Amino acid sequence: MAGGNNNSADESPQPPISNLDDIYGQKIVNESQELLSSSLLSLDKALEDIPDAEKSAWTMALEKCPELCGEKFKLMFLRCAHFECDRAAHRIVAYWTKRLELFTPSKAFLPMVLGEHGAMKDDTEALSIGFIRLIPGSDDAGHPILFMDPSQLPREESRDRLSMVRTFWYNIHAALESEEGQIKGVLILAYPKKAAFWQFDRKLGKMNVDSIRGFLPVRVSAFHICHPPAFFRIIFPILKLLIGEKLRKRVKLHYGEEVTVVKMLGEKYGIPQKIVPTELGGELVLENEKWLQNRQETGL
């Protein structure tokens, strides 16, 4: 969806960019209360200026679930767009259009939570697979970390891609519960070592990458791929095409002994061993079912 030529972007404040970019080169905006308040006003104006025909899903969301469309929601998109209000407005519109498509009208306007009253109520099986999981805690800089293990994917005939994408959306939303994750970006820690060739699902990968690039209010600071299998050299060129130039620059490949990779993650990237999953040789035991149960019990 192309950006409009309205004046809202010109009227919005120019956000100051911190000189202290993080280790991944992610730009960090110095947020002030004045910037937040003025940007929210400019964002509302930018949303108003988008033609009605392009924002029908956003209009429906305002009518059906206004509690999901407030300041906290809008700030995620402003932060993702470095407070460029026109960009944030068009991403909000794209987000709700895609959310309506993925979750259907019966669930799109429900809260992004587990349980029978949430948007994820039909995705219990996909969630339990554990293809992507949020790691408790964060790295030393405050980035939330998502752990991705393609070896957990079932065979294609029993794989519900739309449900898997909804699971991806849910975990991204969980990561964005952290304001630092919104401001600094999130990390993806991938462990493809035990995956079979057939588990590298190009269609699913494209759907998830498209969600990052065009819909979800998230910036990926780095994509750490640890212990790629021998056949990775065949699929890596395809992966690079899928993710595009911007994300491609954020891919970090890690080869070698477990202890070497874990040490590098800690010393170079500030990901301490205590939050590196045991699959990678770290200390963290990921208990997916327990995590899901705890979130459901707390209404998340």
Backbone as CSV, one residue per row, in Angstrom:
resi,resn,N_x,N_y,N_z,CA_x,CA_y,CA_z,C_x,C_y,C_z
1,MET,0.844,-1.179,0.000,0.000,0.000,0.000,0.883,1.234,0.000
2,ALA,0.698,2.054,-0.976,1.582,3.197,-1.124,1.252,4.270,-0.135
3,GLY,2.245,5.039,0.261,2.030,6.151,1.168,1.353,7.276,0.443
4,GLY,0.498,8.038,1.191,-0.231,9.150,0.604,0.624,10.379,0.528
5,ASN,0.078,11.403,-0.140,0.781,12.669,-0.286,0.173,13.744,0.582
6,ASN,-0.489,13.337,1.696,-1.113,14.332,2.554,-0.049,15.099,3.326
7,ASN,-0.503,16.133,4.029,0.432,17.001,4.731,0.762,16.526,6.125
8,SER,0.118,15.432,6.574,0.311,15.022,7.959,1.753,14.672,8.258
9,ALA,2.430,14.028,7.300,3.816,13.658,7.542,4.681,14.905,7.682
10,ASP,4.351,15.969,6.895,5.127,17.197,6.980,4.901,17.910,8.292
11,GLU,3.654,17.773,8.827,3.330,18.479,10.063,3.843,17.745,11.286
12,SER,4.137,16.458,11.170,4.569,15.686,12.325,5.973,16.106,12.733
13,PRO,6.295,15.985,14.026,7.618,16.385,14.504,8.698,15.491,13.938
14,GLN,9.864,16.043,13.762,11.001,15.251,13.311,11.644,14.591,14.517
15,PRO,11.538,13.252,14.656,12.045,12.584,15.853,13.558,12.616,15.928
16,PRO,14.107,12.937,17.110,15.559,12.891,17.266,16.037,11.445,17.317
17,ILE,17.040,11.106,16.533,17.589,9.754,16.520,18.806,9.715,17.433
18,SER,18.829,8.744,18.326,19.946,8.621,19.251,21.239,8.320,18.503
19,ASN,22.327,8.883,18.983,23.635,8.544,18.435,24.120,7.191,18.936
20,LEU,23.437,6.672,19.954,23.849,5.418,20.573,23.032,4.269,19.983
21,ASP,23.219,4.009,18.684,22.559,2.876,18.059,23.041,1.591,18.739
22,ASP,22.180,0.567,18.775,22.584,-0.666,19.441,23.605,-1.431,18.585
23,ILE,24.020,-2.581,19.068,25.097,-3.320,18.399,24.694,-3.821,17.016
24,TYR,23.405,-3.797,16.717,22.947,-4.239,15.407,22.719,-3.068,14.452
25,GLY,23.038,-1.855,14.885,22.843,-0.691,14.030,21.408,-0.229,13.945
26,GLN,20.587,-0.662,14.890,19.187,-0.265,14.914,19.072,1.164,15.425
27,LYS,18.362,2.006,14.706,18.171,3.385,15.142,17.194,3.435,16.319
28,ILE,17.561,4.202,17.320,16.734,4.342,18.513,16.286,5.797,18.623
29,VAL,14.988,6.020,18.705,14.458,7.374,18.834,14.449,7.784,20.304
30,ASN,14.933,8.989,20.565,14.842,9.552,21.919,13.414,10.030,22.140
31,GLU,12.648,9.273,22.890,11.238,9.594,23.083,11.049,10.589,24.223
32,SER,10.232,11.589,23.970,9.816,12.542,24.998,8.294,12.546,25.028
33,GLN,7.723,13.044,26.095,6.268,13.101,26.178,5.696,13.989,25.082
34,GLU,6.429,15.055,24.765,5.978,15.951,23.693,5.959,15.223,22.356
35,LEU,7.000,14.437,22.088,7.056,13.683,20.836,5.913,12.673,20.770
36,LEU,5.668,11.952,21.857,4.609,10.950,21.867,3.255,11.592,21.605
37,SER,2.972,12.682,22.308,1.664,13.337,22.181,1.455,13.909,20.789
38,SER,2.443,14.632,20.265,2.295,15.257,18.956,2.255,14.219,17.843
39,SER,3.001,13.123,18.005,3.005,12.081,16.980,1.670,11.348,16.934
40,LEU,1.066,11.116,18.079,-0.238,10.462,18.107,-1.285,11.318,17.399
41,LEU,-1.221,12.622,17.598,-2.151,13.524,16.908,-1.918,13.484,15.397
42,SER,-0.658,13.531,14.997,-0.337,13.496,13.567,-0.714,12.151,12.946
43,LEU,-0.563,11.080,13.716,-0.950,9.755,13.228,-2.454,9.696,12.989
44,ASP,-3.226,10.217,13.919,-4.681,10.228,13.747,-5.071,10.992,12.482
45,LYS,-4.395,12.108,12.234,-4.666,12.897,11.028,-4.295,12.091,9.776
46,ALA,-3.169,11.406,9.819,-2.747,10.594,8.672,-3.732,9.468,8.408
47,LEU,-4.260,8.870,9.462,-5.257,7.807,9.304,-6.547,8.357,8.704
48,GLU,-6.948,9.534,9.125,-8.152,10.152,8.573,-8.002,10.418,7.077
49,ASP,-6.800,10.767,6.655,-6.569,11.150,5.262,-6.486,9.967,4.304
50,ILE,-6.374,8.751,4.845,-6.361,7.572,3.975,-7.774,7.336,3.449
51,PRO,-7.936,7.132,2.151,-9.287,6.934,1.584,-10.031,5.789,2.261
52,ASP,-11.324,5.974,2.442,-12.155,4.974,3.115,-12.067,3.606,2.457
53,ALA,-11.966,3.587,1.149,-11.936,2.308,0.430,-10.709,1.490,0.785
54,GLU,-9.637,2.140,1.248,-8.392,1.440,1.581,-8.336,1.002,3.044
55,LYS,-9.209,1.537,3.864,-9.095,1.280,5.302,-10.365,0.685,5.906
56,SER,-11.058,-0.130,5.130,-12.316,-0.695,5.635,-12.096,-1.581,6.855
57,ALA,-11.021,-2.367,6.866,-10.755,-3.244,8.018,-10.426,-2.417,9.258
58,TRP,-9.668,-1.344,9.092,-9.356,-0.443,10.217,-10.634,0.197,10.748
59,THR,-11.531,0.619,9.859,-12.805,1.208,10.282,-13.636,0.194,11.055
60,MET,-13.622,-1.051,10.590,-14.337,-2.107,11.311,-13.750,-2.327,12.689
61,ALA,-12.413,-2.300,12.783,-11.760,-2.494,14.078,-12.141,-1.381,15.048
62,LEU,-12.211,-0.156,14.566,-12.606,0.970,15.425,-14.024,0.789,15.950
63,GLU,-14.872,0.169,15.144,-16.267,-0.042,15.549,-16.418,-1.250,16.463
64,LYS,-15.710,-2.349,16.147,-15.929,-3.613,16.841,-15.026,-3.819,18.061
65,CYS,-13.820,-3.243,18.037,-12.901,-3.457,19.161,-12.067,-2.194,19.407
66,PRO,-12.696,-1.073,19.727,-11.941,0.176,19.932,-10.884,0.055,21.016
67,GLU,-11.111,-0.851,21.953,-10.143,-1.044,23.037,-8.824,-1.619,22.530
68,LEU,-8.830,-2.201,21.337,-7.604,-2.751,20.747,-6.906,-1.756,19.822
69,CYS,-7.459,-0.569,19.690,-6.967,0.403,18.713,-6.495,1.700,19.360
70,GLY,-6.228,1.672,20.646,-5.903,2.889,21.378,-4.448,3.305,21.265
71,GLU,-4.018,4.143,22.208,-2.681,4.732,22.154,-1.572,3.691,22.199
72,LYS,-1.714,2.675,23.067,-0.659,1.657,23.162,-0.477,0.940,21.835
73,PHE,-1.587,0.650,21.184,-1.541,-0.010,19.881,-0.859,0.898,18.861
74,LYS,-1.250,2.146,18.820,-0.698,3.088,17.840,0.785,3.335,18.078
75,LEU,1.197,3.356,19.339,2.614,3.602,19.637,3.510,2.495,19.083
76,MET,3.012,1.266,19.052,3.815,0.180,18.472,4.157,0.487,17.021
77,PHE,3.205,1.015,16.299,3.415,1.307,14.883,4.265,2.557,14.692
78,LEU,4.098,3.534,15.553,4.947,4.719,15.485,6.403,4.345,15.732
79,ARG,6.635,3.510,16.719,8.005,3.084,17.028,8.580,2.257,15.889
80,CYS,7.775,1.404,15.313,8.242,0.591,14.189,8.662,1.479,13.018
81,ALA,7.947,2.582,12.833,8.206,3.487,11.711,9.101,4.654,12.104
82,HIS,9.782,4.568,13.254,10.636,5.657,13.739,9.877,6.989,13.775
83,PHE,8.599,6.899,14.156,7.741,8.074,14.338,7.489,8.837,13.034
84,GLU,7.605,8.150,11.917,7.160,8.718,10.647,5.671,8.387,10.523
85,CYS,4.841,9.383,10.783,3.421,9.146,11.024,2.680,8.601,9.806
86,ASP,3.034,9.054,8.621,2.367,8.566,7.421,2.656,7.083,7.216
87,ARG,3.914,6.681,7.400,4.280,5.261,7.298,3.534,4.438,8.335
88,ALA,3.468,4.940,9.557,2.793,4.213,10.630,1.310,4.039,10.315
89,ALA,0.689,5.072,9.768,-0.731,5.018,9.452,-1.019,3.955,8.395
90,HIS,-0.226,3.926,7.357,-0.450,2.936,6.301,-0.148,1.516,6.786
91,ARG,0.772,1.378,7.717,1.047,0.038,8.262,-0.103,-0.418,9.155
92,ILE,-0.703,0.493,9.897,-1.873,0.142,10.711,-2.998,-0.364,9.822
93,VAL,-3.251,0.345,8.733,-4.302,-0.052,7.801,-3.985,-1.426,7.188
94,ALA,-2.734,-1.617,6.802,-2.320,-2.904,6.233,-2.432,-4.023,7.264
95,TYR,-2.083,-3.715,8.509,-2.152,-4.692,9.595,-3.583,-5.222,9.751
96,TRP,-4.557,-4.311,9.845,-5.925,-4.761,10.073,-6.492,-5.467,8.846
97,THR,-6.088,-5.043,7.664,-6.521,-5.742,6.449,-6.026,-7.183,6.463
98,LYS,-4.754,-7.365,6.830,-4.183,-8.705,6.880,-4.738,-9.505,8.053
99,ARG,-4.925,-8.857,9.183,-5.478,-9.560,10.352,-6.875,-10.089,10.035
100,LEU,-7.677,-9.292,9.338,-9.016,-9.736,8.960,-8.941,-10.939,8.023
101,GLU,-7.978,-10.935,7.131,-7.804,-12.056,6.197,-7.349,-13.322,6.928
102,LEU,-6.367,-13.181,7.823,-5.795,-14.347,8.505,-6.735,-14.948,9.539
103,PHE,-7.418,-14.092,10.288,-8.207,-14.557,11.423,-9.697,-14.671,11.106
104,THR,-10.111,-14.199,9.938,-11.506,-14.189,9.495,-12.335,-13.252,10.387
105,PRO,-13.483,-12.797,9.882,-14.292,-11.848,10.665,-14.714,-12.366,12.035
106,SER,-14.771,-13.676,12.199,-15.224,-14.230,13.477,-14.199,-14.080,14.596
107,LYS,-12.903,-13.888,14.228,-11.858,-13.825,15.264,-10.963,-12.589,15.168
108,ALA,-10.979,-11.913,14.040,-10.029,-10.825,13.812,-10.128,-9.710,14.840
109,PHE,-11.313,-9.487,15.371,-11.513,-8.354,16.272,-11.568,-8.771,17.739
110,LEU,-11.173,-10.032,17.992,-11.014,-10.510,19.362,-9.607,-10.167,19.848
111,PRO,-9.385,-10.092,21.159,-8.032,-9.831,21.659,-7.059,-10.919,21.222
112,MET,-5.816,-10.551,21.015,-4.785,-11.510,20.603,-4.316,-12.293,21.833
113,VAL,-5.219,-13.158,22.331,-4.940,-13.944,23.529,-5.386,-15.378,23.303
114,LEU,-4.977,-16.254,24.225,-5.357,-17.657,24.184,-6.739,-17.849,24.807
115,GLY,-7.274,-19.026,24.671,-8.547,-19.329,25.304,-9.724,-19.097,24.380
116,GLU,-10.900,-19.504,24.831,-12.100,-19.512,23.992,-12.600,-18.125,23.623
117,HIS,-12.130,-17.094,24.325,-12.580,-15.736,24.039,-11.534,-14.921,23.277
118,GLY,-10.468,-15.595,22.810,-9.389,-14.884,22.136,-9.261,-15.239,20.669
119,ALA,-8.487,-14.454,19.956,-8.286,-14.669,18.520,-7.571,-15.979,18.222
120,MET,-6.867,-16.542,19.232,-6.097,-17.771,19.020,-6.856,-19.035,19.425
121,LYS,-8.157,-18.925,19.625,-8.914,-20.047,20.188,-8.906,-21.305,19.317
122,ASP,-8.683,-21.157,18.018,-8.691,-22.321,17.126,-7.294,-22.807,16.760
123,ASP,-6.270,-22.269,17.423,-4.894,-22.565,17.022,-4.098,-23.287,18.104
124,THR,-4.792,-24.028,18.969,-4.131,-24.731,20.059,-3.093,-25.728,19.548
125,GLU,-3.446,-26.460,18.504,-2.533,-27.481,17.981,-1.268,-26.841,17.414
126,ALA,-1.422,-25.788,16.632,-0.255,-25.114,16.040,0.631,-24.507,17.127
127,LEU,0.015,-23.947,18.157,0.790,-23.366,19.252,1.583,-24.435,19.993
128,SER,0.978,-25.611,20.171,1.632,-26.676,20.935,2.819,-27.280,20.188
129,ILE,2.888,-27.090,18.867,4.011,-27.611,18.089,5.323,-26.981,18.536
130,GLY,5.285,-25.699,18.858,6.493,-25.030,19.346,7.486,-24.675,18.259
131,PHE,6.992,-24.454,17.042,7.875,-24.039,15.944,8.557,-22.708,16.273
132,ILE,7.818,-21.806,16.898,8.384,-20.538,17.360,7.921,-20.302,18.790
133,ARG,8.876,-19.881,19.639,8.576,-19.691,21.060,9.286,-18.442,21.560
134,LEU,8.626,-17.716,22.434,9.232,-16.542,23.051,10.075,-16.984,24.235
135,ILE,11.328,-16.566,24.238,12.228,-16.887,25.344,11.936,-15.957,26.520
136,PRO,11.771,-16.492,27.727,11.577,-15.629,28.890,12.791,-14.723,29.101
137,GLY,12.555,-13.454,29.370,13.652,-12.527,29.574,14.095,-11.900,28.264
138,SER,15.273,-11.304,28.272,15.782,-10.614,27.086,17.303,-10.642,27.123
139,ASP,17.933,-10.142,26.052,19.384,-10.044,26.070,19.811,-8.862,26.927
140,ASP,21.100,-8.623,27.011,21.604,-7.570,27.898,21.130,-6.183,27.505
141,ALA,20.770,-6.000,26.235,20.322,-4.693,25.754,18.813,-4.518,25.850
142,GLY,18.103,-5.586,26.221,16.655,-5.491,26.360,15.852,-5.999,25.180
143,HIS,16.500,-6.616,24.184,15.753,-7.165,23.047,15.027,-8.443,23.465
144,PRO,13.727,-8.557,23.244,13.060,-9.853,23.390,13.614,-10.817,22.338
145,ILE,13.578,-12.113,22.655,14.156,-13.115,21.753,13.121,-14.187,21.445
146,LEU,12.948,-14.465,20.168,12.084,-15.542,19.720,12.950,-16.700,19.243
147,PHE,12.662,-17.895,19.725,13.415,-19.088,19.345,12.631,-19.851,18.290
148,MET,13.266,-20.128,17.166,12.604,-20.799,16.054,13.308,-22.116,15.755
149,ASP,12.536,-23.197,15.746,13.088,-24.528,15.514,12.267,-25.226,14.429
150,PRO,12.722,-25.173,13.166,11.946,-25.783,12.082,11.812,-27.297,12.180
151,SER,12.623,-27.944,13.009,12.498,-29.394,13.154,11.190,-29.789,13.836
152,GLN,10.490,-28.821,14.405,9.210,-29.094,15.055,8.043,-29.130,14.066
153,LEU,8.269,-28.677,12.844,7.176,-28.622,11.875,6.722,-30.021,11.468
154,PRO,5.405,-30.246,11.406,4.894,-31.543,10.947,4.986,-31.644,9.434
155,ARG,4.697,-32.818,8.912,4.727,-33.016,7.468,3.666,-32.147,6.787
156,GLU,3.922,-31.820,5.526,3.096,-30.837,4.823,1.626,-31.217,4.790
157,GLU,1.330,-32.508,4.660,-0.065,-32.924,4.559,-0.855,-32.658,5.847
158,SER,-0.152,-32.533,6.968,-0.837,-32.244,8.231,-0.481,-30.855,8.770
159,ARG,0.042,-30.011,7.891,0.492,-28.678,8.293,-0.534,-27.638,7.872
160,ASP,-1.077,-26.921,8.830,-2.031,-25.848,8.557,-1.252,-24.534,8.544
161,ARG,-0.892,-24.070,7.351,-0.025,-22.892,7.258,-0.670,-21.645,7.858
162,LEU,-1.949,-21.463,7.611,-2.600,-20.263,8.158,-2.568,-20.278,9.676
163,SER,-2.773,-21.440,10.263,-2.713,-21.552,11.714,-1.295,-21.290,12.219
164,MET,-0.292,-21.773,11.470,1.094,-21.532,11.851,1.437,-20.042,11.760
165,VAL,0.901,-19.358,10.760,1.146,-17.919,10.641,0.469,-17.169,11.786
166,ARG,-0.723,-17.589,12.148,-1.388,-16.958,13.300,-0.574,-17.161,14.568
167,THR,0.035,-18.339,14.690,0.928,-18.601,15.817,2.125,-17.653,15.794
168,PHE,2.656,-17.411,14.609,3.757,-16.462,14.457,3.314,-15.074,14.904
169,TRP,2.134,-14.648,14.480,1.606,-13.338,14.883,1.461,-13.270,16.409
170,TYR,0.961,-14.348,16.998,0.760,-14.340,18.452,2.082,-14.166,19.182
171,ASN,3.111,-14.869,18.754,4.404,-14.764,19.426,5.051,-13.406,19.211
172,ILE,4.877,-12.811,18.044,5.379,-11.460,17.823,4.659,-10.484,18.754
173,HIS,3.359,-10.617,18.878,2.620,-9.747,19.802,3.100,-9.944,21.238
174,ALA,3.387,-11.186,21.603,3.890,-11.442,22.957,5.230,-10.754,23.174
175,ALA,6.098,-10.792,22.163,7.393,-10.120,22.269,7.225,-8.608,22.394
176,LEU,6.209,-8.072,21.730,5.986,-6.626,21.734,5.265,-6.139,22.986
177,GLU,4.959,-7.047,23.902,4.465,-6.611,25.209,5.556,-5.835,25.944
178,SER,6.790,-6.052,25.549,7.933,-5.319,26.086,8.103,-4.016,25.311
179,GLU,8.056,-2.879,26.010,8.274,-1.596,25.339,9.671,-1.526,24.741
180,GLU,10.637,-2.152,25.415,11.997,-2.156,24.868,12.043,-2.898,23.540
181,GLY,11.231,-3.930,23.422,11.155,-4.651,22.160,10.577,-3.783,21.055
182,GLN,9.605,-2.955,21.394,9.043,-2.029,20.416,10.067,-0.979,20.001
183,ILE,10.832,-0.496,20.962,11.780,0.595,20.716,13.053,0.098,20.046
184,LYS,13.579,-1.023,20.520,14.886,-1.504,20.062,14.810,-2.614,19.024
185,GLY,13.668,-3.263,18.927,13.547,-4.389,18.010,13.652,-5.719,18.730
186,VAL,13.335,-6.788,18.022,13.386,-8.130,18.589,14.469,-8.939,17.877
187,LEU,14.892,-10.024,18.515,15.850,-10.952,17.931,15.145,-12.263,17.608
188,ILE,15.570,-12.902,16.540,15.115,-14.254,16.230,16.328,-15.170,16.276
189,LEU,16.240,-16.177,17.120,17.317,-17.140,17.311,16.850,-18.456,16.700
190,ALA,17.400,-18.807,15.548,16.944,-19.992,14.817,17.909,-21.151,14.995
191,TYR,17.337,-22.349,15.124,18.133,-23.564,15.319,17.670,-24.618,14.305
192,PRO,18.205,-24.561,13.077,17.760,-25.496,12.032,18.549,-26.800,11.974
193,LYS,19.453,-27.038,12.922,20.389,-28.157,12.830,19.696,-29.494,12.639
194,LYS,18.610,-29.735,13.350,17.964,-31.043,13.319,16.808,-31.121,12.329
195,ALA,16.613,-30.051,11.579,15.508,-30.034,10.627,15.849,-30.839,9.378
196,ALA,14.856,-31.517,8.837,15.001,-32.212,7.559,14.757,-31.223,6.424
197,PHE,15.208,-31.584,5.242,15.058,-30.683,4.099,13.588,-30.328,3.857
198,TRP,12.681,-31.310,4.013,11.266,-31.075,3.741,10.633,-30.137,4.762
199,GLN,11.301,-29.903,5.882,10.747,-29.009,6.903,11.046,-27.536,6.619
200,PHE,11.846,-27.249,5.617,12.063,-25.859,5.214,10.946,-25.474,4.248
201,ASP,9.943,-24.866,4.799,8.696,-24.580,4.093,8.772,-23.180,3.491
202,ARG,8.999,-23.117,2.194,9.156,-21.818,1.529,7.887,-20.969,1.629
203,LYS,6.727,-21.591,1.444,5.464,-20.845,1.498,5.229,-20.261,2.888
204,LEU,5.436,-21.085,3.907,5.257,-20.609,5.279,6.272,-19.515,5.595
205,GLY,7.512,-19.726,5.156,8.538,-18.716,5.390,8.174,-17.379,4.766
206,LYS,7.666,-17.414,3.536,7.282,-16.174,2.860,6.138,-15.478,3.589
207,MET,5.175,-16.256,4.061,4.038,-15.668,4.770,4.501,-14.972,6.057
208,ASN,5.433,-15.600,6.763,5.943,-14.991,7.992,6.804,-13.763,7.702
209,VAL,7.640,-13.857,6.681,8.486,-12.718,6.318,7.631,-11.549,5.843
210,ASP,6.612,-11.830,5.038,5.715,-10.768,4.588,5.039,-10.089,5.780
211,SER,4.728,-10.861,6.810,4.121,-10.290,8.014,5.067,-9.315,8.698
212,ILE,6.348,-9.664,8.747,7.349,-8.788,9.352,7.547,-7.535,8.508
213,ARG,7.625,-7.715,7.215,7.983,-6.610,6.330,6.836,-5.630,6.104
214,GLY,5.585,-6.116,6.159,4.513,-5.226,5.740,3.351,-5.021,6.677
215,PHE,3.242,-5.841,7.740,2.019,-5.787,8.533,2.256,-5.601,10.033
216,LEU,3.050,-6.468,10.620,3.252,-6.418,12.066,4.111,-5.212,12.456
217,PRO,3.844,-4.604,13.614,4.609,-3.427,14.048,5.916,-3.808,14.729
218,VAL,6.748,-4.539,14.002,7.965,-5.084,14.614,9.167,-4.787,13.730
219,ARG,10.290,-4.513,14.389,11.576,-4.415,13.705,12.447,-5.555,14.202
220,VAL,13.028,-6.307,13.288,13.927,-7.404,13.653,15.343,-6.854,13.674
221,SER,15.954,-6.839,14.854,17.319,-6.325,14.979,18.340,-7.311,14.436
222,ALA,18.081,-8.603,14.633,19.002,-9.616,14.111,18.292,-10.955,14.006
223,PHE,18.753,-11.734,13.041,18.248,-13.082,12.804,19.455,-14.005,12.944
224,HIS,19.651,-14.546,14.155,20.783,-15.428,14.427,20.424,-16.853,13.997
225,ILE,21.138,-17.392,13.023,20.923,-18.766,12.569,22.092,-19.603,13.071
226,CYS,21.793,-20.494,14.011,22.847,-21.264,14.688,22.873,-22.716,14.199
227,HIS,24.061,-23.178,13.855,24.287,-24.554,13.428,23.426,-24.952,12.232
228,PRO,23.487,-24.196,11.131,22.714,-24.601,9.944,23.211,-25.938,9.406
229,PRO,22.315,-26.776,8.900,22.714,-28.088,8.376,23.468,-27.946,7.058
230,ALA,24.028,-29.052,6.594,24.854,-29.028,5.385,24.081,-28.532,4.172
231,PHE,22.796,-28.921,4.076,22.023,-28.523,2.897,21.557,-27.074,2.958
232,PHE,21.933,-26.361,4.024,21.528,-24.962,4.148,22.086,-24.121,3.002
233,ARG,23.233,-24.538,2.477,23.834,-23.785,1.376,22.933,-23.783,0.141
234,ILE,22.026,-24.763,0.058,21.093,-24.835,-1.070,19.930,-23.869,-0.861
235,ILE,19.442,-23.792,0.379,18.250,-22.983,0.626,18.574,-21.544,1.017
236,PHE,19.817,-21.259,1.403,20.143,-19.911,1.852,19.938,-18.860,0.754
237,PRO,20.319,-19.133,-0.499,20.035,-18.146,-1.553,18.533,-17.860,-1.702
238,ILE,17.706,-18.891,-1.513,16.253,-18.710,-1.576,15.796,-17.872,-0.399
239,LEU,16.328,-18.174,0.786,15.987,-17.423,1.986,16.331,-15.951,1.818
240,LYS,17.485,-15.670,1.244,17.912,-14.282,1.064,16.958,-13.531,0.136
241,LEU,16.458,-14.222,-0.872,15.487,-13.589,-1.763,14.171,-13.315,-1.045
242,LEU,13.761,-14.264,-0.201,12.499,-14.129,0.520,12.510,-12.948,1.486
243,ILE,13.606,-12.773,2.199,13.607,-11.788,3.282,13.915,-10.380,2.798
244,GLY,14.477,-10.237,1.612,14.750,-8.900,1.101,16.057,-8.327,1.626
245,GLU,16.468,-7.225,1.021,17.779,-6.646,1.322,17.908,-6.177,2.760
246,LYS,16.884,-5.528,3.284,16.975,-4.948,4.616,17.173,-6.021,5.685
247,LEU,16.333,-7.063,5.654,16.459,-8.143,6.625,17.713,-8.977,6.375
248,ARG,18.108,-9.075,5.110,19.291,-9.860,4.762,20.526,-9.359,5.494
249,LYS,20.599,-8.048,5.671,21.750,-7.458,6.353,21.779,-7.807,7.840
250,ARG,20.657,-8.298,8.357,20.565,-8.586,9.787,20.742,-10.069,10.104
251,VAL,21.022,-10.875,9.077,21.238,-12.307,9.294,22.657,-12.550,9.798
252,LYS,22.769,-13.304,10.893,24.061,-13.696,11.457,24.124,-15.220,11.475
253,LEU,25.100,-15.784,10.774,25.262,-17.235,10.728,26.320,-17.673,11.732
254,HIS,26.022,-18.716,12.498,26.940,-19.196,13.536,27.208,-20.684,13.353
255,TYR,28.466,-21.007,13.065,28.902,-22.388,12.897,29.858,-22.754,14.045
256,GLY,30.158,-24.043,14.151,31.160,-24.476,15.119,30.595,-25.266,16.271
257,GLU,31.443,-25.528,17.255,31.030,-26.287,18.435,29.994,-25.503,19.238
258,GLU,29.140,-26.240,19.957,28.113,-25.591,20.772,28.709,-24.571,21.727
259,VAL,29.769,-24.968,22.422,30.357,-24.084,23.424,30.889,-22.807,22.769
260,THR,31.393,-22.927,21.543,31.915,-21.759,20.827,30.799,-20.804,20.447
261,VAL,29.694,-21.354,19.947,28.563,-20.517,19.533,27.927,-19.843,20.742
262,VAL,27.735,-20.604,21.805,27.141,-20.033,23.014,28.025,-18.912,23.569
263,LYS,29.321,-19.129,23.555,30.249,-18.106,24.040,30.172,-16.850,23.177
264,MET,30.107,-17.019,21.874,30.022,-15.867,20.976,28.720,-15.099,21.191
265,LEU,27.618,-15.832,21.334,26.338,-15.171,21.571,26.390,-14.306,22.821
266,GLY,27.094,-14.804,23.838,27.192,-14.046,25.077,28.155,-12.886,24.995
267,GLU,29.357,-13.141,24.511,30.404,-12.125,24.544,30.235,-11.057,23.475
268,LYS,29.802,-11.456,22.282,29.701,-10.491,21.183,28.332,-9.850,21.092
269,TYR,27.283,-10.617,21.437,25.930,-10.121,21.214,25.115,-9.933,22.491
270,GLY,25.695,-10.196,23.632,24.994,-9.937,24.882,23.812,-10.848,25.149
271,ILE,23.871,-12.088,24.619,22.825,-13.077,24.893,23.409,-14.082,25.873
272,PRO,23.161,-13.925,27.164,23.819,-14.771,28.162,23.380,-16.228,28.079
273,GLN,24.270,-17.099,28.520,24.027,-18.538,28.436,22.751,-18.949,29.167
274,LYS,22.392,-18.219,30.221,21.224,-18.609,31.018,19.911,-18.478,30.250
275,ILE,19.899,-17.671,29.155,18.674,-17.579,28.369,18.839,-18.191,26.974
276,VAL,19.937,-18.896,26.760,20.108,-19.655,25.518,19.492,-21.037,25.728
277,PRO,18.565,-21.460,24.869,17.918,-22.766,25.054,18.915,-23.923,25.082
278,THR,18.547,-24.959,25.800,19.411,-26.137,25.923,19.673,-26.778,24.559
279,GLU,18.755,-26.617,23.617,18.960,-27.158,22.277,20.250,-26.631,21.655
280,LEU,20.620,-25.405,22.035,21.822,-24.760,21.510,23.027,-24.923,22.431
281,GLY,22.823,-25.615,23.540,23.907,-25.776,24.497,23.855,-24.781,25.634
282,GLY,22.772,-24.044,25.745,22.609,-23.091,26.838,21.976,-23.733,28.057
283,GLU,21.477,-22.878,28.958,20.947,-23.366,30.235,19.426,-23.328,30.316
284,LEU,18.776,-22.675,29.359,17.333,-22.472,29.455,16.560,-23.667,28.900
285,VAL,15.726,-24.253,29.752,14.818,-25.317,29.320,13.496,-24.665,28.934
286,LEU,13.178,-24.719,27.648,11.928,-24.127,27.183,10.787,-25.123,27.390
287,GLU,9.808,-24.717,28.170,8.647,-25.566,28.457,7.437,-24.925,27.797
288,ASN,7.214,-25.261,26.548,6.204,-24.583,25.744,4.801,-24.736,26.327
289,GLU,4.424,-25.952,26.688,3.074,-26.174,27.212,2.849,-25.406,28.511
290,LYS,3.849,-25.378,29.365,3.729,-24.635,30.624,3.597,-23.139,30.349
291,TRP,4.379,-22.640,29.396,4.312,-21.215,29.037,2.928,-20.853,28.512
292,LEU,2.380,-21.703,27.626,1.060,-21.455,27.076,-0.005,-21.490,28.169
293,GLN,0.127,-22.446,29.080,-0.841,-22.560,30.175,-0.799,-21.329,31.065
294,ASN,0.408,-20.880,31.400,0.549,-19.694,32.247,-0.047,-18.470,31.584
295,ARG,0.175,-18.326,30.289,-0.376,-17.163,29.580,-1.890,-17.214,29.513
296,GLN,-2.431,-18.400,29.294,-3.881,-18.504,29.248,-4.500,-18.193,30.602
297,GLU,-3.855,-18.679,31.672,-4.374,-18.434,33.014,-4.329,-16.958,33.402
298,THR,-3.396,-16.217,32.813,-3.272,-14.781,33.119,-3.949,-13.901,32.069
299,GLY,-4.684,-14.537,31.152,-5.456,-13.779,30.170,-4.634,-13.224,29.033
300,LEU,-3.496,-13.882,28.733,-2.623,-13.395,27.655,-2.638,-14.353,26.454
